[in-house]
Amino acid sequence: MINNHNQHLLFMNTMMPSMTAQSSQQQQQQQQQENQYDRSSINSQQCLADKIQAVRHLWESENQYS
């Protein structure tokens, strides 16, 4: 599977270099966009987790003395 893929890439690079350059650039842009979404998603999830932990800590500290 990997060998066939590498042969295909080799063929693409030798036969159609301008197309492969364009497609690899598009792939890089797409990966960067996906990484941005992943990072913002992770950041918002982490922020939410921090808020939940803070509220839980506050609730526990207030109810500890009741």
Backbone as a ProteinNet text record, in pm:
[ID]
protein_1_A
[PRIMARY]
MINNHNQHLLFMNTMMPSMTAQSSQQQQQQQQQENQYDRSSINSQQCLADKIQAVRHLWESENQYS
[TERTIARY]
84	0	87.8	184.6	272.3	359.1	409.6	491.5	414.8	291.8	209.4	187.1	164.5	142.6	267.9	383.6	509.2	536.2	506.9	525.2	432.9	311.5	215.8	266.8	317.1	370.6	489.8	575.7	691.8	646.9	549.1	493.8	436.6	359.8	297.4	404.5	508.2	613.3	691.5	714.1	793.3	708.1	585.1	501.7	426.2	381.6	300.3	344.9	463.9	516.6	433.3	378	302.2	173.9	110.6	-12.6	15.2	122.5	151.8	193.1	263.5	302.2	177.6	82.7	-40.5	-120.2	-132	-212.2	-146.6	-13.2	51.8	37.7	38.6	17.4	-125.3	-221.6	-359.7	-373	-302.5	-306.9	-249.2	-138.6	-78.5	-174.8	-239.7	-335.2	-451.3	-497.9	-609	-568.3	-447.1	-399.5	-386.9	-337.9	-325.2	-462	-561.7	-696.5	-751.5	-733	-781.6	-712.7	-582	-508.9	-560.8	-595	-650.8	-781.7	-867.9	-995.3	-971.9	-878.9	-848.4	-800.4	-710.4	-654.4	-762.1	-847.8	-951.3	-1051.6	-1079.5	-1169.9	-1109.9	-981.7	-912.6	-908	-878.3	-872	-1006.9	-1116.1	-1247.6	-1288.5	-1252.8	-1282.8	-1204.4	-1078.5	-995.2	-1049.5	-1092.8	-1149.9	-1276.4	-1361.2	-1483.6	-1451.2	-1353.6	-1313.2	-1260.7	-1184	-1131.8	-1245.8	-1346.5	-1461	-1538.7	-1561.6	-1633.8	-1558.2	-1427.6	-1345.4	-1351.6	-1349.1	-1354.4	-1489	-1597.6	-1731.4	-1746.1	-1696.3	-1703.8	-1626	-1508.3	-1425.4	-1497	-1556.8	-1630.4	-1749.2	-1825	-1941.9	-1901.7	-1793.4	-1747.3	-1699.5	-1630.4	-1579.3	-1693.2	-1799.5	-1912.8	-1996.5	-2009.4	-2094.5	-2020.5	-1892.8	-1812.9	-1850	-1885.9	-1910.6	-2058.2	-2145.1	-2289.9	-2329.2
-120.4	0	125.9	130.2	247.5	257.2	142.5	143	197.1	151.5	200.9	350.6	393.7	536.2	615.9	565.8	634.2	636.6	526.3	522.2	622.9	631	726.8	869.5	898	1031.5	1061.9	962.3	979.9	1011.1	936.2	959.8	1101.3	1140.4	1273	1382.4	1362.7	1464.4	1478	1366.8	1374.2	1415.5	1368.2	1393.8	1526.6	1560.3	1681.4	1763.2	1821.4	1891	2011.8	2084.9	2204.8	2167.1	2059.8	2016.7	1967.3	1891	1838.7	1951.2	2049.3	2162.4	2234.7	2250.9	2320	2236.6	2106.7	2023.7	2010.5	2002.7	1992.6	2123.8	2235.3	2364.8	2371.9	2322.2	2319.8	2229.5	2116.2	2025.5	2092.2	2166.1	2235.9	2340.1	2415.7	2516.6	2450.5	2338.2	2267.9	2216.2	2162	2113.6	2227.9	2343.3	2458.1	2501.8	2503.9	2541.4	2441.5	2311.6	2209.8	2222.9	2250.5	2267.3	2386.9	2496.2	2613.4	2576.5	2502.5	2462.5	2371.5	2277.9	2187.4	2265.4	2361.8	2439.3	2522.4	2588.2	2670.9	2583.5	2466.1	2372.5	2324.8	2290.3	2244.7	2357.3	2479.7	2594	2619.3	2614.2	2640.9	2528.7	2404.8	2292.8	2306.8	2347.7	2364.6	2478.4	2586.2	2700.5	2657.3	2579.9	2530.4	2439	2352.6	2261.8	2340.8	2446	2530.2	2598.1	2647.1	2713.1	2614.2	2494.7	2392.1	2358.1	2344.2	2310.8	2423.4	2547.9	2661.8	2666.9	2644.7	2646.6	2531.5	2414	2298.1	2325.4	2383.9	2415.4	2516.1	2618.4	2719.3	2656.1	2572.5	2507	2418.1	2341	2251.6	2330.5	2441.4	2519.1	2588.2	2628.8	2692.9	2590.8	2470.9	2369.6	2285.3	2305.3	2228.8	2267.1	2392.9	2443.6	2444.6	2397.5	2399.8	2290.1
0	0	0	91.2	99.6	-25.2	-72.4	-193.3	-312	-330.1	-440.4	-427.2	-306.3	-282	-316.8	-275	-306	-455.4	-523.9	-669	-736	-685.4	-740.4	-720.4	-601.1	-574.4	-663.7	-682.6	-769.4	-911.5	-959	-1092.4	-1101.3	-1000.2	-1000.3	-999.7	-920.1	-910.9	-1040.3	-1110.2	-1233.4	-1351.9	-1358.3	-1475.6	-1466.8	-1346.1	-1332.4	-1212	-1218.5	-1099.9	-1058.1	-1154.5	-1116.8	-1044	-1086.4	-1019.9	-879.2	-861.9	-728.4	-634.4	-685.3	-600.2	-552.1	-641.8	-604.9	-504.6	-530.3	-441.2	-303.9	-298.4	-168	-91.5	-163.7	-98.5	-43.4	-120.2	-72.2	49.8	47.7	162.1	286.3	269.3	383.4	438.2	349.2	394.2	467.3	413.1	476.2	613.9	624.8	754.1	854.1	808.3	898.2	947.7	857.3	898.4	999.3	972.8	1065.5	1200	1199.9	1325.1	1403.1	1332.1	1400	1468.3	1397.5	1456.4	1576.5	1562.3	1672.4	1794.1	1769.6	1880.7	1948.8	1871.3	1932.8	2006.8	1952.8	2019.3	2150.8	2146.6	2268.1	2370.5	2325.1	2416.6	2481.3	2404.5	2461.6	2556.4	2523	2613	2743	2732.9	2852.1	2937.7	2873.1	2945	3019.4	2951.3	3014	3132.1	3115.2	3223.4	3343.2	3316.5	3424.9	3500.4	3427.5	3492	3577.8	3524	3599.8	3727.7	3716.5	3833.3	3936.8	3891	3982.9	4054.8	3980.9	4041.5	4140.4	4101.8	4191.7	4320.2	4307.4	4424.1	4514.2	4452.9	4529.2	4600.5	4528.8	4586.4	4704	4685.4	4792	4913.7	4890	5003.5	5078.2	5008.4	5075.7	5151.3	5098	5160.2	5263.6	5275.4	5370.7	5514	5535.4	5670.4	5706.1	5617.5	5644.6	5741.4
[MASK]
++++++++++++++++++++++++++++++++++++++++++++++++++++++++++++++++++

